[in-house]
Amino acid sequence: MAVTEHKDKAHRAIRCAVITASDTRTPETDTSGKKIADLLAAQHHSVVSYQILKDEPTQITAAVQKLLGESEVDAIIINGGTGIAPRDTTFEAIQGLLEKEISGFGEFFRMLSYQDIGSAAMLTRATAGVAKGKVIISLPGSTGAVELGMTKLVLPELGHMLFLLRGERHAH
């Protein structure tokens, strides 16, 4: 089956959980989490869970594990904590949970980001993968990086990823 045929059969309405990993953001100041929710809504996807967590690997891992067990969640999108600073721990928090990593996601994100910000793009550890029948995506916390990742990579492929992950019998 060609890629275009897969995309034609892709999931149309995806139920997403959004996590912002930040030591400083609040619901009022979380522009990146809001950007993710707005972009999802514009594509007729829903946010069924939203939380802001401290950039603590145990908190992030526990939250993702809980979401992996919830049947109403199809995808988990995390923003924040992908850099190399000591407090950036999202990568470590989710790496061990992934059953399959989508290596191309991080590679393409860094390539696209390089076009915007230059060589600093190599410092992000944005990643994606799958676990327990769900897609997990980890983006940097800046609103610009969220918009780039969501519009160029996540939204064009999210339904396709679920179609491939779950097979034709689950396509809507």
C-alpha positions in Angstrom: 0.0 0.0 0.0 1.4 3.4 -1.0 2.0 6.1 1.6 -0.9 8.2 0.2 -3.2 5.3 0.6 -2.1 4.8 4.2 -2.7 8.5 4.9 -6.1 8.3 3.3 -7.0 5.6 5.8 -5.4 7.3 8.8 -7.1 8.1 12.0 -9.1 11.3 11.7 -9.8 12.3 15.3 -7.0 11.5 17.7 -7.2 11.7 21.5 -4.1 13.3 22.9 -2.5 13.9 26.3 -0.3 16.9 26.6 2.4 17.2 29.2 4.6 20.3 29.7 7.8 19.5 31.6 8.9 22.7 33.3 10.0 24.0 36.7 8.5 27.4 36.0 5.4 27.3 33.8 1.9 27.6 35.1 -1.4 27.1 33.1 -1.4 30.9 32.5 2.2 31.0 31.2 2.4 27.7 29.3 2.3 29.1 25.8 3.8 25.9 24.4 1.2 23.5 25.9 -1.5 25.9 24.7 0.1 26.0 21.2 0.0 22.2 21.0 -3.7 22.1 22.2 -4.7 24.8 19.6 -2.9 23.1 16.8 -4.5 19.7 17.7 -8.0 21.3 17.9 -7.5 23.0 14.5 -7.1 19.5 13.0 -10.1 18.1 14.9 -8.1 16.2 17.5 -8.9 16.4 21.2 -6.8 17.0 24.3 -8.1 14.5 26.8 -5.4 15.2 29.4 -3.2 18.2 30.1 -0.7 18.6 32.9 2.3 20.6 33.8 5.0 18.7 35.7 8.3 19.6 37.2 11.2 18.5 35.1 11.7 15.5 37.3 12.2 12.1 35.6 10.3 10.1 38.1 7.2 12.4 37.8 7.4 12.4 34.0 7.9 8.6 33.8 5.0 8.0 36.2 2.7 10.3 34.3 3.5 8.7 31.0 3.1 5.2 32.4 -0.3 6.1 33.7 -1.4 7.6 30.4 -0.1 4.5 28.6 -2.7 2.5 30.6 -5.6 4.8 29.7 -7.8 3.6 26.8 -9.0 7.1 25.9 -5.5 8.2 25.1 -4.1 7.6 21.6 -1.0 9.8 21.7 1.1 11.6 24.3 2.8 14.8 23.4 5.4 16.2 25.8 7.1 19.6 25.5 10.1 20.7 27.5 13.2 19.1 29.0 14.8 18.0 25.8 18.1 20.0 26.0 21.3 19.2 27.7 21.1 21.3 30.8 21.2 19.4 34.1 17.4 19.9 34.6 16.5 18.7 31.1 15.5 15.1 31.9 12.5 14.3 29.6 14.6 12.2 27.3 15.8 10.0 30.1 12.3 9.8 31.6 10.7 8.4 28.4 13.6 6.6 26.7 13.1 3.4 28.7 9.4 3.4 28.1 9.6 3.3 24.3 9.1 -0.1 22.7 10.2 1.4 19.3 11.9 4.7 18.7 11.0 6.7 15.6 14.6 7.8 15.0 13.7 9.9 11.9 11.6 12.2 14.1 14.5 13.6 16.0 16.7 13.7 12.9 14.1 15.6 10.9 13.3 17.9 13.8 16.9 18.9 14.2 17.3 19.4 10.4 14.2 21.7 10.3 15.3 23.5 13.4 18.8 24.0 12.0 17.2 26.0 9.2 15.6 28.3 11.8 18.2 28.6 14.6 21.5 27.2 13.1 23.9 24.9 14.9 22.1 25.2 18.3 19.6 22.8 16.8 22.0 19.9 17.6 21.5 20.5 21.3 17.9 19.2 21.3 17.1 15.6 22.1 13.6 15.7 20.6 12.4 12.2 20.1 9.3 10.1 19.3 8.4 6.5 19.6 5.6 4.0 20.4 4.7 2.1 23.5 1.6 0.0 24.4 -0.2 0.9 21.2 0.3 4.7 21.7 2.5 7.3 20.0 4.8 9.3 22.3 6.3 12.5 21.0 8.8 14.7 22.9 9.4 18.3 21.7 11.5 21.1 23.1 9.7 23.6 25.3 10.0 26.8 23.3 6.8 27.8 21.5 8.6 28.2 18.2 10.0 24.7 18.4 6.6 23.3 19.3 5.0 25.1 16.4 7.7 23.8 14.0 7.5 20.2 15.3 3.7 20.1 15.3 3.1 21.7 11.9 6.0 20.1 10.0 6.2 16.6 11.6 3.5 15.7 14.1 0.2 16.8 12.5 1.0 15.6 9.0 1.9 12.1 10.3 0.0 11.5 13.6 -2.9 9.7 12.0 -0.6 7.8 9.7 1.5 6.7 12.7 -1.5 5.4 14.5 -2.7 3.6 11.4 0.6 1.8 11.0 0.8 1.1 14.8 -2.7 -0.3 15.1 -3.4 -1.7 11.6 -6.3 -1.2 9.2 -8.9 -2.7 11.5 -8.6 0.3 13.8 -8.6 3.0 11.2 -11.6 5.5 11.4 
